[in-house]
């Protein structure tokens, strides 16, 4: 019951987010939406009144040229992204949404905005799991994991998990429990933080995003350490009850994700 209420509440916030004002309509740049398109060009130093504007490639490309600059606007194959190229070397990406049969151009969302687009948030301390909604960057909903700080909530590292990554995380956490049980009765008093066992998975080599699970010992205390390396190096120390919560949460998230994908496919 609580889960259903949470989903509906957050879906409502997502719908509000999607109502943000678009920049212009791709299909109507030379018609009724021409004033907004000309205003858009001005932000890139183009006087649209004297520029030559033409559509090419069956409407997938817009070329704009004037005395000082040449701009080229092109749609990707899926028509979900538009790339603006200036003088063949500087590029900007924009979001494309099909609304009422027309292609509307929106600013590309910032990472902070993407993080806020979660539904089904499941939180314990500063560790969060959620189903990331379909948006302008990621093609379909996915399970996400994030770590934040209690003292500075603005600092937040998160990563999106595909099916293989979810399976890896589940099996790794179960393995970490076995290692934890093996060492929890150890009498060795390590003064410094000692890593007894560790597993790491790279999720995005280009952006250097990874998840690391390790069993660590400091003094007589042994814990399971979960670290996300993304926008910041953030970690949390976990214990068996926390691992049980994560595994239950992942199971809930997977079931909800499957339900969502089935609805989208209809």
C-alpha positions as CSV (number, residue, x, y, z in Angstrom):
1,X,0.0,0.0,0.0
2,X,2.7,2.5,1.0
3,X,4.7,1.7,-2.1
4,X,1.8,2.4,-4.4
5,X,1.2,5.8,-2.7
6,X,4.9,6.7,-3.1
7,X,4.9,5.8,-6.8
8,X,1.8,7.9,-7.6
9,X,3.1,10.8,-5.6
10,X,6.5,10.8,-7.4
11,X,5.0,10.2,-10.8
12,X,3.0,13.4,-10.3
13,X,6.2,15.3,-9.6
14,X,7.7,13.9,-12.8
15,X,4.7,15.0,-14.9
16,X,5.2,18.5,-13.5
17,X,8.8,18.5,-14.4
18,X,8.0,17.6,-18.0
19,X,5.8,20.6,-18.3
20,X,8.9,22.9,-18.3
21,X,8.9,25.4,-21.2
22,X,10.4,24.2,-24.5
23,X,12.8,26.3,-26.5
24,X,11.0,26.0,-29.8
25,X,9.1,23.5,-32.1
26,X,11.4,21.8,-34.6
27,X,8.5,21.4,-37.1
28,X,7.5,25.0,-37.1
29,X,10.8,27.0,-37.1
30,X,9.8,28.9,-40.3
31,X,6.1,29.1,-39.4
32,X,4.3,30.2,-36.3
33,X,7.2,29.3,-34.0
34,X,9.7,31.4,-36.0
35,X,10.0,34.2,-33.4
36,X,11.1,31.8,-30.7
37,X,13.6,30.1,-33.0
38,X,15.1,33.5,-33.9
39,X,15.4,34.4,-30.2
40,X,17.1,31.0,-29.7
41,X,19.6,31.8,-32.4
42,X,20.4,35.2,-30.8
43,X,21.8,33.4,-27.8
44,X,24.5,31.9,-30.1
45,X,25.4,35.2,-31.7
46,X,23.2,34.7,-34.8
47,X,21.0,37.4,-36.2
48,X,18.1,35.2,-37.6
49,X,16.7,38.1,-39.6
50,X,19.7,38.0,-42.0
51,X,20.7,34.3,-41.6
52,X,19.9,31.7,-44.2
53,X,17.8,28.9,-42.6
54,X,17.1,25.7,-44.5
55,X,15.9,22.2,-43.6
56,X,17.6,19.2,-45.2
57,X,17.8,15.4,-45.0
58,X,14.0,15.0,-44.9
59,X,13.7,17.5,-42.1
60,X,16.3,15.9,-39.8
61,X,18.9,18.7,-40.3
62,X,18.6,22.4,-40.0
63,X,21.4,24.5,-41.4
64,X,21.8,28.2,-40.4
65,X,24.4,30.4,-42.0
66,X,25.4,34.1,-41.8
67,X,28.5,36.2,-42.4
68,X,30.3,35.1,-39.2
69,X,29.0,31.7,-38.2
70,X,27.7,28.5,-39.6
71,X,25.3,26.4,-37.4
72,X,24.1,22.9,-38.1
73,X,21.2,21.3,-36.0
74,X,20.7,17.5,-36.4
75,X,18.4,14.9,-34.9
76,X,19.6,11.5,-33.8
77,X,17.9,8.4,-35.3
78,X,15.5,8.0,-32.4
79,X,14.6,11.7,-32.5
80,X,15.2,12.0,-28.8
81,X,18.2,14.3,-29.0
82,X,19.2,17.3,-31.2
83,X,22.9,18.3,-31.5
84,X,23.9,21.8,-32.4
85,X,27.3,22.2,-34.1
86,X,28.9,25.6,-34.4
87,X,31.5,26.2,-37.1
88,X,32.1,22.4,-37.2
89,X,33.9,22.2,-33.8
90,X,31.7,23.3,-30.9
91,X,28.6,21.2,-30.0
92,X,25.6,21.5,-27.7
93,X,23.1,18.8,-27.0
94,X,19.3,19.4,-26.5
95,X,16.4,17.1,-25.6
96,X,13.7,16.3,-28.1
97,X,10.2,15.3,-27.0
98,X,7.3,14.4,-29.3
99,X,4.2,16.2,-28.0
100,X,0.9,16.4,-29.8
101,X,2.5,15.1,-33.0
102,X,5.2,17.8,-33.0
103,X,8.9,17.7,-32.0
104,X,9.7,20.2,-29.3
105,X,13.2,21.1,-28.3
106,X,14.1,21.4,-24.6
107,X,17.4,22.3,-22.8
108,X,19.4,19.2,-21.8
109,X,18.7,18.5,-18.1
110,X,21.5,18.9,-15.6
111,X,22.7,15.9,-13.5
112,X,21.1,17.4,-10.4
113,X,17.7,17.5,-12.2
114,X,18.1,13.9,-13.3
115,X,18.7,12.7,-9.7
116,X,15.4,14.3,-8.7
117,X,13.5,12.3,-11.3
118,X,13.2,9.2,-9.2
119,X,10.1,7.2,-8.4
120,X,9.7,4.5,-5.8
121,X,12.5,5.9,-3.5
122,X,13.7,3.4,-0.9
123,X,16.0,4.9,1.6
124,X,17.9,3.8,4.7
125,X,20.2,6.4,6.2
126,X,22.1,8.1,3.4
127,X,21.8,5.1,1.0
128,X,19.0,5.2,-1.6
129,X,17.6,2.9,-4.2
130,X,15.1,4.0,-6.8
131,X,13.7,3.2,-10.2
132,X,15.1,5.9,-12.6
133,X,12.3,7.1,-14.8
134,X,12.5,7.2,-18.6
135,X,13.9,10.6,-19.6
136,X,16.0,12.5,-22.2
137,X,19.3,10.8,-21.5
138,X,18.5,7.2,-20.5
139,X,16.3,5.3,-22.9
140,X,14.4,3.2,-20.5
141,X,13.7,3.0,-16.7
142,X,16.5,1.4,-14.7
143,X,17.4,0.7,-11.1
144,X,19.6,3.3,-9.5
145,X,21.7,3.3,-6.4
146,X,22.9,6.5,-4.7
147,X,24.9,7.6,-1.6
148,X,24.5,11.0,0.0
149,X,25.9,12.6,3.1
150,X,23.9,13.4,6.2
151,X,25.7,16.6,7.0
152,X,25.8,17.9,3.4
153,X,22.7,16.6,1.5
154,X,23.8,18.5,-1.6
155,X,26.7,16.0,-2.1
156,X,25.3,12.9,-3.8
157,X,26.9,10.1,-5.9
158,X,24.7,7.8,-7.9
159,X,24.9,5.2,-10.6
160,X,22.4,3.4,-12.8
161,X,22.4,-0.4,-12.8
162,X,21.6,-2.7,-15.8
163,X,20.4,-6.2,-15.2
164,X,23.9,-7.6,-15.0
165,X,25.0,-5.0,-12.5
166,X,22.0,-5.7,-10.3
167,X,22.8,-9.4,-10.3
168,X,26.5,-8.6,-9.5
169,X,25.5,-6.4,-6.6
170,X,23.2,-9.0,-5.2
171,X,25.7,-11.9,-5.4
172,X,28.6,-9.7,-4.1
173,X,26.6,-8.5,-1.1
174,X,25.7,-12.2,-0.3
175,X,29.4,-13.1,-0.6
176,X,30.4,-10.1,1.6
177,X,28.1,-11.5,4.3
178,X,29.9,-14.8,4.2
179,X,33.3,-13.0,4.6
180,X,31.9,-10.9,7.4
181,X,30.7,-14.0,9.3
182,X,34.1,-15.5,8.8
183,X,36.0,-12.6,10.3
184,X,33.6,-11.2,12.9
185,X,35.0,-13.3,15.7
186,X,38.6,-12.4,14.8
187,X,40.6,-11.3,17.8
188,X,43.2,-9.4,15.7
189,X,43.1,-5.8,16.8
190,X,44.1,-3.8,13.7
191,X,44.9,-0.2,14.5
192,X,44.5,1.0,11.0
193,X,41.6,0.3,8.6
194,X,42.3,-3.1,7.1
195,X,40.6,-4.4,3.9
196,X,39.9,-8.1,4.4
197,X,38.0,-8.7,1.1
198,X,37.0,-6.6,-1.8
199,X,35.0,-6.7,-5.1
200,X,34.7,-3.9,-7.6
201,X,32.6,-3.3,-10.7
202,X,33.0,-0.6,-13.3
203,X,29.6,0.7,-14.5
204,X,30.8,3.4,-16.8
205,X,34.5,3.6,-17.8
206,X,34.1,6.9,-19.7
207,X,32.7,8.7,-16.7
208,X,34.6,6.6,-14.2
209,X,31.6,5.4,-12.3
210,X,32.1,2.2,-10.2
211,X,30.8,0.3,-7.2
212,X,33.1,-1.3,-4.6
213,X,32.0,-3.7,-1.9
214,X,34.5,-4.7,0.7
215,X,34.8,-6.1,4.2
216,X,36.9,-3.9,6.4
217,X,38.3,-4.1,10.0
218,X,39.3,-1.3,12.2
219,X,40.2,-2.2,15.8
220,X,37.7,-4.8,16.9
221,X,35.0,-3.5,14.5
222,X,34.2,-5.3,11.3
223,X,31.8,-3.9,8.7
224,X,30.8,-4.2,5.1
225,X,31.8,-1.1,3.1
226,X,29.8,0.0,0.1
227,X,31.4,2.8,-2.0
228,X,30.2,4.6,-5.1
229,X,32.7,6.4,-7.1
230,X,30.9,9.0,-9.3
231,X,30.6,12.7,-8.7
232,X,32.2,12.2,-5.3
233,X,33.8,9.3,-3.4
234,X,31.1,8.4,-0.9
235,X,30.8,5.3,1.1
236,X,28.7,3.8,3.9
237,X,29.5,1.0,6.5
238,X,26.9,-1.7,6.6
239,X,26.0,-4.7,8.8
240,X,24.0,-7.9,8.2
241,X,20.6,-6.2,8.8
242,X,21.5,-3.5,6.3
243,X,22.5,-6.1,3.7
244,X,19.1,-7.8,4.2
245,X,17.4,-4.5,3.7
246,X,19.3,-3.9,0.5
247,X,18.6,-7.3,-0.9
248,X,14.9,-6.9,-0.1
249,X,14.9,-3.4,-1.6
250,X,16.5,-4.7,-4.8
251,X,13.9,-7.4,-5.1
252,X,11.1,-4.8,-4.7
253,X,12.7,-2.5,-7.3
254,X,13.1,-5.3,-9.8
255,X,9.5,-6.3,-9.5
256,X,8.3,-2.6,-9.9
257,X,10.7,-2.1,-12.8
258,X,9.3,-5.1,-14.7
259,X,5.7,-3.8,-14.1
260,X,6.7,-0.4,-15.4
261,X,8.4,-1.8,-18.5
262,X,5.3,-4.0,-19.3
263,X,3.1,-0.9,-19.1
264,X,5.4,1.0,-21.5
265,X,5.5,-1.8,-24.0
266,X,1.7,-1.8,-24.4
